[in-house]
């Protein structure tokens, strides 16, 4: 290995260690350190030495270890952040996963859905399948905000299944800023969800 390659390897590993265990990343996260081929070679060597793990094509992590359970799977959020950062896109949790994140469903889905303004694709991590589904600008208008999570979770549940208990659970997840933003975002929601959002925005913490 040349001194230049050694230097890039050291910089790549230093960045990985700097983020700590549990970090999920792609080659794009090292594009400032060297050429595409040089970074790919450095990651390959780090994988072969057991420092990092390859999760899927172009997707890696610095795995967490547990004394009882051994090497742990990466969190869904970490994988999503890595994919969003690589493709410079936004992601919005949707379906059963949105309901789970909002605390109105205890079911942890094995098939996780994110809406995106980027390309559609699927990534399988162990038994978990993460789907990125290209959607309309309207659905992405509230991406990254609590109101977006509320819209997607309630849409998944359906109007007939949203009772007072569900609304109370959502209410407990909101702070003052979320309530103010929710009132601004009612225009992006179906009429029945917009009514619930107006009610939630008026409640006091």
C-alpha positions, 0 to 999 in steps of 0.5 A: 500500500502506498503512503497516499493510500495509507493516509486516506485509510487513516482519515476514513477510519478516523472519521468513522471512529469520530462518529462512534458506534452505530453510525451508518454511512455511504462512500459519499460521506468521505468524498472530501478525503479522496477520489471515489476509487480511493475511498472505495478501496479504503472502505473495502480494507476496513470491512475486510479487517472487521472494523466496519460492516457492509449492510447493502451495496454502498451502505455500511455501518460501524456496528454497535456491540452488546455483551449479551446480544453481540453485534446489533442491527443498525437503527432504522433512523440511522439507515434512513439518514445515511440514504438521505445524505447520500442522495441529497433527498428528504424522507418522510416516515409513512404507513405503519412505521409512522404510526409506531413512531408517533406512539399510536401503534405498538406494532414494529413493522418489518417492512418500513416505508419512507416517502421521498422526493428522490428515486424509489428503491428498497434496502434490506437490512437483515430481516428488515426491509426499508422502502423509499417510495417517490411521492408528490410534492404535497406529501413531502411538504411537511417532511421532517416535521411532527405534522408530517408524521401525524398526517401519514400516521392518521392516513395509515390508520384510516378515519374509522379507526381514529378514536379519542384514545389515539388523539390523546396519544398524539397530543402527548407527543406535541410541544408548543412549536409543533402545535404552532407548525401544525396549524400552518400545515393543515392545508397539506392534510385531507379534510378529516385529518386537518380537523384533528390537527386544528384541534390539537394545535389549540390544546395547551401542553 
